Amino acid sequence: MADREREKKKKRAYLDDFEKDLNGNYQYRGAHYRYAGEHPHSRVLALLWLFCGGGAALPGATAHAPVYLLLPYMAALVLALYVVVLLVRLTRGGARVRAYIHEQTAQKLPSLCRATAVLCAAASAGQGVAVFAADAQLLWGMQGVFILFELLSCAAFAAAARLLKRMPWEKEE
């Protein structure tokens, strides 16, 4: 019972950074992180939206798909949507974000993008196996388009992960 309370307090520790002002409204008094890169913040965010938004536009070729294709595809789709949600939160914060938002977005996004890229590669490999196993026309038609878009999504998420990993942030107290 005490472990649950400790975990709950740990998860909501950022709430200690909020204080009531004279009007009864809560004000954030905690640390902030500021983007400190050489390129403009808006340009970096535009590239991230291009990579993650374009990568999240995964093709849907799952009708009658085998399990080895369906599982990595669905996992990649769920992770891609989660990456977009975190990117929305990071974008909404601007060049200066609160510490808890930085922890929840900028620190998680590179690994999530890498995981999504790996799952996209696995889905395209699964589609390749399905094409060869069914003795279908090699890489023609919808299967070839699916593999191509999955590989493009894989490259987009890998590029986003690299860009996010290189984004410098400075902590402001």
N, C-alpha and C positions, 0 to 999 in steps of 0.2 A: 504494500500500500504506500509506503514512504517512497519507494522507487518511482512509482507512477507520479506522485506529486513533484518529485525532483525533476523528472523528465518533462513534465508539463511546465514547470518554472523555467527550465532550460530552453524549451521551445519558444517561450514567450518572453525571454529576457530582454528583447528589444523594446518591450513596452515600458521598461524602466526609464527609457530615454524621453518619454513624454511627460510633460508637467502641465498642470492647470495654470492658466494665466488669471488675471484679475476678473475677466469677464466669464470665467468658467469654461473656456475653450481649451483644448489640449494643444500644446505647442511642442514640436520636436526639438530637443536640446542635445541630441547625440551627435556623433561624428558623421562626416560626409566624405564621399570619395569624389574627386574631380578628375575628369579625363585630361590627361597631360600629354597627349600625342602631338606629333608635328603636323599631321594632317588635320583639317577641320573636323570637328565632331560630326557635323551633318553629313560630310562626305563618307566618313567611315560607317555611319549608320545606314546611308543609302546603299553602300556595298553589302552590308550585312543583310539588309532587306532583299537585295537582289539575290544573294546566295541562298538565304534561308527561305524566302518566299518562293523563289523559283524551284528550290529543292523540294519544298513541301508540296508542289504540284505534281505529286506522284501519279502515274497512270493507273487506271483501275482495270486490271486484267485478271480478276480472281475467280471468275465464274468457272466452276468445275476444275479448279486448280488443285494440284496435289498439296499435301501438308507441308512438304519441304519448300514450297514456294509461298504458300499462304502465311505461315507463321512469321518468317522474317519480313515479309511485306507489311503485314498488319502491325507488327512491332515498330517497323520503320515509320509507318504512317502515324501511329500514336506519338512516337517520339518527335516526329517532325512538327506535329501540331503543338506539342508541349514547348518545343523550341520557339515557335512563333509566339506563343503566349508569353514566354519569358522575354522575348525580344520586344514585345509590346510594352511590358513593364519597364524594361531598360530604356526604351525610347521615350516613354512618358516622363521619366525622371530628368531627362536633359543631360547636359555635360556635368552636372553636379548632382549626385544621387545620395540618398541616405545610406548609412552603413548597412542596415539590414536588407535593403533592396539590392545593394551591391553583392552581399553574400548570397542572396536568393537568385540573382540573375547572372551577373558578370562572372562570378566564380563557377557557376554550374554550366553555363552555355558551352564552353569549349569541349568538355567531356561528353555532353549530350550530343553535340554536333558530330563528334568522332563516332560515337555509338550509332547514330543514325546513318552515317556514311558506311559503316561496316554492315549494318543491316540491309542497306540498299544494295551493296555489292553482293551480299548473300542472296537477296531476292533475285537479282539478275542472273546469278549463277544457277539458282533453282529453276529459273525460266529456261536457261540454256539446257539444263539436264532434262527438263520436261519436253523441250523441242526434240532433243536427240532420242529420248525414250519413246516418243510417240511416232517416230519415223516421219515426222512432218517435213514440209519443205524447210530447208535449213535457213533460219534467220530471215525468212520472208514474211511479209504480212504483219499482223498485229504482234506476234511474238518478237519479231525483230525490233519493232517500234518500242515495245515494252522494255526490252533489254537496253536499248539505246537511252530511253528516258531514265531508267533506273541508274545507269552508269553516269548520266549527266547529273542526276540528283546526288549520287555518291560524290562526284567531284565538287559539286556546289557546297555540300555540307563539310567536306574536307577543307575546302578553301575558307569557309566561314570559321571552322575550328582554328585554323592557323591564324586568321586575322584576329579572332577574339583572344587568342593566347598572347598575341603581340601587342594588344591594346594596353597602354600604360595608364594606371590609375594612381593618384596620390591621395593619401588620407589627410583630411583636414579635421582638426579637433574643434 
